[in-house]
Amino acid sequence: MTDSLTVKDNRTGHEYELPLTDGTIRAADLSAIKAGDDDPGVATYDPGFTNTASCRSAITYIDGEKGILEYRGYPIEQLAEHSTFLEVAYLLIHGELPDKAQYETWEHEITYHTFVHENLKSFMQGFRYDAHPMGMLLASVGALSTFYPESRNIADPDNRHMQMVRLIAKMPTLGAWAFRHGQGKPYVYPDNELSYAGNFLAMLFKMSEHKFEADERLAKALEILFILHADHEQNCSTNAVRSVGSSQVDPYSATTAGIAALYGPLHGGANEAVLRMLRRIGSVDKVGDFITGVKNGDERLMGFGHRVYKNYDPRATIIKKACDDVFAVTGVNPLLEIAVELERIALEDEYFVERKLYPNVDFYSGLIYEALSFPPEMFTVLFAIPRTAGWLAQWRELVDDKDQKIARPKQIYTGERTLEFTPRDQRWS
């Protein structure tokens, strides 16, 4: 049996044999299929890249039909239960779990670089009082490239490593400062005696106390959320990082592209939409009417279904368990009861089962973020901080991939051709 695809061009009657590798053909091989000498060859039309592989990657594996998510081969359930975010970040970037010495060095490097230059603090203080924290994060990460001009030398592995360390270390600082800025509170400097998640919570919520130490259950829940959001294959923001990174730009600029993509409501704003939906439902006794409205096309069910998953999102199961620990500290979010009832009905209703609409990661994450006193505009920042590890792993893989070229998709031109220019004295008269 030959691993190839035989294609017949009905325009010419010619047949072409295209090699199959990992269930794919090379798009460039289609260009050999021509109707004539002036024909540029066949291309594929795939808006949104719904069935087009842009790279080979060994970072994240997803089986949407079975509800499987793995980082470097490790099931997300095991990582969420037994690992820390920094260990997972090391795994994503370096391809293997660290030994004791490697982890201690990695943790020290990240901790050492949590501070940012005072000029960047002044830069952030220049934003309006009501600036969106995601816009502040977008601009400040882009500005980091000017503080580290050597970051443009991406061919140097040691230099690349240093920039990745800096980005993972400084993202919580920038995110926390964007949060404080919106509240009119002074920025809090990092406390390098705390864990990655604990330090972030301190920079967010520290007031007049000498030392802020968050409840361990809250820090652990945040660690879990960070692990779950660390990477998710070739989504919109990761594709943006890879596309911009293919120009061989510095990692700060490439990461800024990912933040910009995540800023969009179709990518990073889903958990906020879930909260709005639950508030609109109002109470448990109205869930049934809401479900009927969804079936009739009058309502939208947010937090269910996924572009990739056609089964229960494994991250949703883990987050649902994390809710218990968070609410034990903060008190139960009254929206949780509505969410649980909505999930119960939807999972038993044939209408949703047939359409493979299962809860995704956004269905419960917003409830936790709200319980932790985050306003909705901070939700995407909380997404971007851990996703930086995944973006950088993807960027590093791109830089080392000899197959990669600068991104330049084809287009299908649909406009006018060979028009005759009319001078303005004739057009304006």
matplotlib code that plots the C-alpha trace (Angstrom):
import matplotlib.pyplot as plt

x = [0.0, 1.4, 0.9, -0.2, -3.3, -4.2, -5.9, -7.5, -7.8, -11.1, -10.1, -7.2, -7.7, -4.2, -3.7, -1.3, 0.1, 0.6, 2.6, 0.8, 2.7, 0.9, -2.4, -1.5, -0.3, 2.0, 0.0, 2.9, 2.4, -1.0, 0.7, 1.8, -1.8, -2.3, -4.8, -2.2, 1.2, -0.2, -2.1, -0.5, -1.6, -4.2, -4.3, -6.6, -9.1, -9.4, -10.6, -9.7, -7.3, -10.0, -8.3, -4.8, -1.7, 0.8, 3.5, 4.8, 4.8, 5.8, 4.4, 0.6, -1.6, -5.4, -7.9, -11.1, -13.3, -12.0, -11.5, -7.7, -5.2, -1.5, 1.6, 4.6, 2.8, 1.7, -2.0, -3.3, -5.0, -1.7, 0.0, -2.8, -2.7, 1.0, 2.9, 3.5, 3.1, 6.8, 7.5, 4.9, 6.5, 9.9, 8.3, 6.6, 9.7, 12.5, 10.5, 11.0, 10.3, 13.2, 15.3, 15.8, 18.9, 17.2, 14.1, 15.8, 17.9, 14.8, 12.8, 15.7, 16.0, 12.3, 12.2, 15.3, 13.8, 10.3, 11.2, 10.9, 12.8, 11.5, 11.1, 8.5, 6.7, 6.5, 5.3, 2.4, 1.5, 1.0, -2.1, -5.6, -7.1, -9.8, -7.4, -8.3, -5.7, -5.3, -4.5, -1.9, -0.4, -0.3, 1.6, 4.0, 5.1, 5.7, 7.8, 10.0, 11.7, 13.1, 14.6, 16.3, 17.5, 19.8, 16.6, 16.6, 19.5, 17.3, 20.0, 21.8, 20.3, 21.5, 20.1, 16.7, 16.7, 17.2, 14.4, 12.0, 12.9, 12.4, 8.9, 7.6, 9.0, 7.7, 4.2, 2.6, 4.2, 2.9, -0.6, -0.8, 0.3, -2.4, -4.9, -3.8, -3.7, -7.4, -8.1, -6.0, -3.7, 0.1, 2.0, 3.3, 6.8, 7.4, 8.2, 10.8, 10.3, 6.8, 5.8, 5.0, 1.2, 1.6, 3.8, 1.2, -1.6, 0.5, 1.1, -2.6, -4.0, -1.3, -2.3, -0.7, 0.3, 4.1, 3.9, 1.0, 0.6, -2.4, -4.4, -2.7, -5.9, -6.3, -2.7, -3.1, -6.3, -4.5, -1.6, -4.1, -5.7, -2.3, -1.4, -4.7, -4.2, -0.5, -0.9, -3.6, -2.1, -2.5, -5.3, -5.7, -3.2, -0.6, -1.0, -0.4, 2.8, 4.1, 3.0, 4.7, 7.6, 8.3, 9.6, 12.4, 11.3, 12.2, 10.1, 8.6, 7.0, 5.9, 4.3, 2.6, 0.9, -0.5, -1.8, -3.5, -5.2, -6.3, -7.8, -10.5, -13.8, -14.0, -10.8, -10.2, -13.6, -15.7, -15.7, -16.9, -19.8, -20.6, -21.0, -23.3, -25.4, -25.7, -26.7, -29.3, -30.8, -31.0, -32.1, -32.2, -35.9, -35.4, -32.8, -35.5, -36.9, -33.4, -32.7, -36.0, -34.8, -31.5, -33.3, -35.6, -32.7, -33.6, -30.7, -27.1, -25.5, -22.1, -19.3, -20.5, -18.9, -15.4, -13.8, -11.6, -13.4, -16.4, -16.4, -16.1, -13.3, -10.8, -9.9, -13.5, -13.6, -10.4, -11.7, -15.0, -13.1, -11.0, -14.1, -14.7, -11.4, -11.8, -15.4, -14.4, -12.3, -14.3, -17.8, -19.9, -20.7, -24.5, -24.1, -22.6, -25.9, -27.3, -24.2, -24.5, -28.2, -27.5, -24.8, -27.0, -29.9, -27.7, -25.8, -29.0, -30.8, -30.6, -30.6, -27.2, -25.8, -26.4, -24.6, -21.7, -22.1, -20.2, -18.8, -15.5, -12.8, -14.6, -17.8, -16.4, -13.2, -15.1, -16.8, -13.4, -11.9, -14.9, -14.7, -11.0, -12.3, -11.2, -13.3, -14.2, -11.7, -8.9, -10.0, -8.1, -4.9, -5.2, -5.3, -2.3, 0.1, 0.3, -0.2, 3.1, 4.9, 3.0, 3.6, 7.3, 7.5, 5.8, 8.1, 11.2, 10.0, 9.4, 12.8, 14.5, 12.2, 14.1, 10.8, 9.4, 9.3, 8.0, 4.2, 2.6, -0.8, -2.2, -5.3, -8.1, -8.4, -12.0, -11.6, -11.5, -8.7, -7.0, -9.2, -8.4, -7.3, -9.5, -7.7, -9.1, -10.2, -12.6, -13.7, -14.2, -16.0]
y = [0.0, 3.4, 6.4, 8.7, 10.4, 10.1, 13.2, 13.4, 16.8, 16.6, 19.7, 17.9, 14.2, 14.1, 12.2, 13.3, 11.2, 13.3, 11.9, 11.5, 12.1, 12.0, 12.2, 15.4, 16.4, 19.4, 22.3, 23.1, 19.8, 21.0, 23.8, 21.1, 20.6, 23.0, 23.4, 25.2, 26.8, 30.1, 28.5, 29.2, 25.8, 24.6, 26.0, 25.4, 27.9, 27.5, 30.6, 30.2, 27.3, 24.8, 21.9, 23.2, 22.3, 25.3, 23.5, 20.3, 20.6, 18.3, 20.6, 20.0, 17.1, 17.4, 14.7, 16.6, 13.5, 11.8, 14.9, 14.5, 17.2, 16.5, 18.7, 17.0, 13.7, 14.2, 14.2, 17.6, 15.9, 14.6, 17.9, 19.9, 17.5, 17.0, 19.8, 23.5, 26.2, 26.8, 23.1, 23.0, 26.1, 24.3, 21.2, 23.2, 25.1, 22.5, 19.4, 17.4, 17.6, 19.2, 17.3, 18.9, 21.0, 22.1, 23.1, 25.1, 26.9, 27.7, 28.8, 31.1, 32.6, 33.4, 34.8, 36.9, 38.6, 39.5, 43.2, 45.6, 48.8, 51.9, 53.6, 50.9, 51.7, 55.4, 54.2, 52.3, 55.2, 57.3, 55.5, 57.0, 56.0, 53.9, 52.1, 48.5, 46.3, 44.1, 47.2, 48.2, 44.7, 44.7, 48.0, 47.3, 43.9, 45.5, 48.2, 45.5, 45.0, 48.5, 47.7, 44.6, 45.4, 42.3, 40.2, 40.7, 38.2, 35.2, 32.9, 32.8, 30.1, 31.6, 35.0, 33.3, 31.6, 34.9, 36.6, 33.7, 33.8, 37.6, 37.3, 34.6, 36.4, 39.9, 39.0, 38.7, 42.0, 43.8, 42.2, 43.1, 46.7, 47.0, 45.8, 48.3, 51.1, 50.7, 50.9, 54.0, 52.0, 52.2, 49.5, 46.7, 45.4, 41.6, 39.7, 37.1, 35.0, 34.0, 31.4, 32.4, 32.4, 33.7, 36.6, 37.5, 37.6, 39.8, 42.3, 42.3, 42.7, 43.9, 47.1, 48.4, 45.1, 44.5, 41.2, 39.7, 35.9, 34.6, 31.6, 28.5, 27.2, 30.3, 30.2, 26.5, 27.1, 29.9, 27.5, 25.0, 27.7, 28.8, 25.2, 24.6, 27.8, 27.4, 26.1, 24.9, 24.0, 26.2, 28.5, 32.1, 33.7, 31.0, 31.3, 35.0, 34.5, 32.0, 34.2, 37.3, 35.3, 33.9, 37.3, 36.6, 39.4, 39.5, 37.4, 40.4, 41.6, 38.1, 37.7, 41.1, 39.7, 36.8, 39.3, 41.3, 38.2, 37.1, 40.6, 39.8, 38.7, 35.5, 34.2, 35.5, 36.9, 33.7, 33.4, 36.9, 36.0, 33.0, 35.3, 37.7, 34.7, 33.3, 36.7, 37.1, 33.7, 35.0, 32.0, 28.2, 28.0, 29.9, 27.6, 25.5, 28.5, 29.5, 26.1, 26.3, 29.7, 28.3, 25.5, 28.1, 30.3, 33.1, 32.6, 31.7, 29.0, 30.3, 28.2, 25.1, 23.6, 24.1, 24.4, 21.4, 19.4, 17.3, 15.8, 17.1, 19.6, 17.9, 21.4, 22.0, 18.9, 20.1, 23.7, 22.4, 20.7, 23.7, 25.7, 23.9, 25.0, 28.6, 28.9, 27.4, 30.5, 33.2, 31.9, 30.3, 32.5, 32.5, 32.0, 28.6, 27.0, 28.3, 27.0, 23.5, 23.2, 24.5, 21.9, 19.1, 19.8, 20.4, 17.1, 15.1, 16.9, 15.0, 18.4, 19.3, 15.7, 15.2, 18.5, 17.4, 20.6, 20.0, 22.5, 24.0, 25.7, 29.0, 27.7, 27.6, 29.7, 33.0, 32.0, 31.4, 34.7, 36.6, 34.9, 36.1, 39.7, 40.2, 42.4, 40.9, 43.1, 41.3, 37.8, 37.9, 39.2, 36.1, 34.0, 35.8, 35.4, 31.6, 31.4, 33.2, 30.0, 28.2, 31.1, 31.1, 27.3, 27.6, 30.5, 28.6, 25.6, 27.8, 29.4, 25.9, 24.5, 24.4, 23.9, 27.3, 30.3, 33.8, 33.6, 34.6, 33.0, 33.0, 34.9, 34.6, 38.0, 39.0, 42.7, 44.5, 44.2, 46.5, 49.5, 52.7, 55.6, 58.7, 62.0, 63.9, 66.9, 64.6, 62.8, 66.0, 68.1]
z = [0.0, -1.1, 1.2, -1.4, -2.8, -6.5, -7.9, -11.3, -12.9, -14.8, -16.8, -18.5, -17.6, -16.1, -12.8, -10.1, -7.2, -4.1, -1.2, 2.1, 5.4, 8.8, 6.9, 5.1, 1.7, 1.1, -0.3, -2.6, -4.4, -5.5, -7.5, -10.0, -11.0, -13.9, -16.7, -18.9, -19.0, -17.7, -14.9, -11.5, -10.2, -7.7, -4.2, -1.2, 0.1, 3.9, 5.9, 9.5, 8.8, 9.7, 7.9, 7.2, 9.2, 9.4, 11.2, 12.8, 16.6, 19.5, 22.2, 22.7, 21.6, 21.5, 20.6, 20.5, 19.9, 23.0, 25.2, 25.5, 26.2, 26.7, 27.1, 25.7, 26.1, 29.8, 30.4, 31.6, 34.6, 36.0, 35.5, 37.2, 40.2, 40.7, 39.0, 39.4, 36.7, 36.5, 36.1, 33.3, 31.7, 31.8, 30.3, 27.4, 26.5, 27.0, 26.1, 29.3, 33.0, 34.9, 37.4, 40.9, 39.9, 36.6, 38.4, 41.1, 38.5, 36.5, 39.5, 40.6, 37.1, 36.9, 40.4, 39.9, 36.8, 38.1, 38.6, 35.6, 34.8, 36.5, 33.1, 32.2, 35.4, 34.4, 30.9, 32.5, 34.8, 31.7, 30.7, 31.4, 34.7, 32.8, 30.4, 29.8, 31.5, 28.4, 26.4, 29.0, 28.9, 25.2, 25.1, 28.0, 26.6, 23.3, 25.0, 26.7, 23.3, 23.5, 27.0, 25.7, 22.1, 22.2, 22.0, 18.3, 18.1, 18.0, 16.5, 19.9, 22.1, 25.3, 24.3, 23.5, 26.8, 28.7, 26.9, 27.6, 31.3, 31.4, 29.7, 32.0, 35.0, 34.2, 32.9, 36.4, 37.4, 34.3, 34.7, 38.4, 37.8, 35.1, 37.6, 40.3, 37.8, 37.1, 40.8, 41.4, 43.8, 44.0, 42.1, 44.4, 43.7, 43.5, 46.7, 45.6, 48.8, 47.5, 44.9, 41.3, 42.0, 45.5, 44.4, 41.7, 44.3, 46.6, 43.8, 43.1, 46.6, 49.0, 50.9, 54.1, 55.6, 55.9, 54.1, 52.1, 52.0, 50.1, 51.3, 50.0, 48.6, 46.4, 45.3, 44.4, 42.5, 40.5, 39.8, 38.4, 36.2, 35.0, 34.1, 32.2, 30.2, 29.4, 25.9, 23.6, 20.2, 17.2, 18.3, 17.1, 19.4, 19.0, 15.2, 15.6, 17.6, 15.0, 12.0, 13.4, 14.7, 11.3, 10.3, 12.9, 15.1, 18.8, 21.2, 22.9, 19.7, 18.7, 22.2, 21.7, 18.6, 20.8, 23.4, 20.7, 19.3, 22.8, 23.3, 20.8, 22.3, 20.2, 21.7, 25.3, 26.3, 26.5, 30.3, 30.7, 28.3, 30.5, 33.6, 31.6, 30.6, 34.1, 35.4, 32.7, 33.7, 37.2, 39.2, 39.1, 38.4, 35.1, 33.7, 31.9, 30.1, 29.1, 27.6, 25.6, 24.4, 23.2, 21.3, 19.6, 18.6, 21.0, 23.4, 23.1, 25.3, 26.3, 27.7, 25.8, 22.7, 21.3, 17.9, 18.7, 21.5, 20.5, 24.0, 27.5, 27.7, 30.1, 31.5, 32.5, 34.8, 36.6, 37.0, 38.4, 41.2, 41.8, 42.4, 45.7, 47.2, 46.1, 47.3, 50.7, 51.2, 49.4, 49.9, 47.2, 44.2, 43.8, 40.1, 40.7, 41.5, 38.2, 36.4, 37.9, 37.0, 33.5, 33.0, 34.4, 32.0, 29.0, 29.5, 29.7, 26.8, 23.5, 21.7, 23.1, 23.2, 19.5, 18.8, 21.1, 23.1, 26.4, 28.9, 28.0, 30.1, 30.1, 31.7, 35.3, 35.1, 35.2, 38.4, 40.1, 38.8, 40.0, 43.4, 43.6, 43.2, 39.6, 37.4, 34.0, 32.1, 34.0, 32.9, 29.6, 31.4, 33.6, 30.5, 28.9, 31.8, 31.7, 28.0, 27.6, 28.4, 25.6, 23.1, 23.9, 23.5, 20.1, 19.2, 20.1, 18.1, 15.1, 15.3, 15.2, 12.5, 9.2, 7.3, 8.4, 6.1, 6.7, 6.8, 3.4, 2.7, -0.8, -1.6, -4.1, -5.8, -6.4, -7.4, -10.7, -13.2, -15.8, -15.2, -17.1, -14.8, -15.0, -14.3, -11.3, -13.4, -15.2, -12.0, -10.0, -12.5]

ax = plt.figure().add_subplot(projection="3d")
ax.plot(x, y, z, "-o")
ax.set_aspect("equal")
plt.show()
